Amino acid sequence: MSDEQRFALADNVFTTIERHLRPMGQAQHILMYYELPDELPTSRWAMRWQQAGKHIYLPRMKGDTLEVVALDTHLTPDTQYGILEPTGAPLERLSLIDVAIVPAVALDRQGNRLGRGKGYYDRLLPQLSQATTVGVSYDFQLVDHVPTAELDIPLNYVVTPSFHNFH
């Protein structure tokens, strides 16, 4: 896909989230991710929501865990995957996060996700139990069934360019 196509699909997904996800209107603290080349792009929306007065956070790898750090202007690529990460202090009160936008390699309509296999989000999501969690991906990543393990936590919502499960 061209960058133009990728950003158009992302605009579709995030416009849907803005219009249909009720908690989004009141959300003040949003966890997102900065995309890898094969992921749905979020960076423009992170900046857009930040400019609208919302507090945007990005994950930062620390060993086998993810820290949640406020989006700042000092993003540096991590040494393992080249993912842009903020450089500030980690958020100590994860209960502040209202909405978490989560990437996936694959999602199913029930909110089950398949990540990249390292379990970073599997360890982070239990700490965000008060947040509304939203998995985002391209349509081709939406599958009928994602296999799950006992510790997997389903996401509250799934959004692709042509599917969402908002009620």
Beta strands, then each sheet from edge to edge (+ up, - down):
strand 1: 29-31
strand 2: 55-62
strand 3: 65-70
strand 4: 75-77
strand 5: 84-86
strand 6: 99-102
strand 7: 106-108
strand 8: 113-114
strand 9: 132-136
strand 10: 142-143
strand 11: 157-160
strand 12: 163-164
sheet 1: 3+ 2- 1- 6- 9- 11- 12+
sheet 2: 4+ 5-
sheet 3: 8+ 7- 10-
end
